[in-house]
């Protein structure tokens, strides 16, 4: 089935894969076309909320023999072997919010 032209969110005249996935999220009644309100909400989410950043695109182009590690932890996508974003998936520990009592080890020793 060919998707309705209202699914074309980037305005290039073609309903691509990204358009189809994102427009499908905003098609609330799943009738196969977007109303004006749904279309405006989808375009606003793409423009202001960086909705495309919540998805991983182009994995099918990497081929069947390449290993691409993708993890999703608590709503954050971690790509490859870059685990620097992993700390963002956990809530802030209450003790890490408190200011430090001492600036250095020597300050702590002096206070003793």
N, C-alpha and C positions, 0 to 999 in steps of 0.2 A: 504494500500500500504506500502510495506517495504521500508524504506529510504535507499538510496545508501550508500555504505561503506565510501565514501568520506566525509560523514557527521560525521564520528567518529573522533572528534577533540582531545580527550584525549588518543587515541591509545590503548584502552583496547579491541578492537575487537567487541564492542557492541555500537550501536547508541542509547544512552540513551536519556532521556527527555531533559537534559541540552544541549547535543550535538545537538539535533534536533532543539531546539529553537534558539540557537546561529548560527548554520550553516544556518538555514533558513534566518536569517538576511543578511548573506553574499552571499547567492545565488541570485545574481543580476538578472539573466534572468529567475529564477524560473523554471528551467528545472528538478530539483530534484537531481542534483549532483553538487559538487563544482569543479571548475577548479583549477589548481595548484595555480594560483594567488589568487583566492578567499579563498582557504584553508589556504595559508600562511598568508593572511590578518586576517583571523579569529583566527588563533593560535597566531599571534602577538598581537591582541587585547586582547585575554585572558591572555597572559603572561605579557604584558607591561602596558596595560590600565585598568586592573581589570574590564573587561566588565561584569563579573558575578555579581559584586557588584551592578549593576544597576537593578537587578531582585530580586524578593523574591521567594525563593525556599522552597518547602515542606509544603505549606499551606494546601494541600489536605490531609496530614497526621495528621493534628490537629483535624480532625473529624468534624462532622456537628453540634454538640452541643456546641463546644467551641467557644468563641468569640475572634477573633484575629483582632485587629484594625490595619489597614494599611492605611496610608495616603501618597499621593504623592504630594508634594508641590514644584513647580518650578523645577522638575527633581530630587528631593531628596526624597528617600523613608524613611518614619518615621514609625518605628515598635512599636507596643504595645502602652504603655503609656509613652514612653521615648521621651520627646519633646525637648531634648537638641540640636538636630540637626536643629530645626526649625529656629534658628537664622541664620544658614548658607543659608537659602533660600532667605533671603532678601538682597538687595544690601547694601553696607556700606554707612552709612550716611556721608555726607561731613564734618559735624562738628565733627564727631568722629575721623577723621583722624588728625585734628590739635592737636599739642601738648598742654598739659594743661598749662595755664598761671601760676597757683599757685599749689604748691605741696600739700598744706593742707588748711583747713579753716583758720587757724591762720595766714598763710602767706598772704592770701587775706585780712584779717582784718588789718594786719600791713601795707599793701600797700595803704589802704584807708587813 
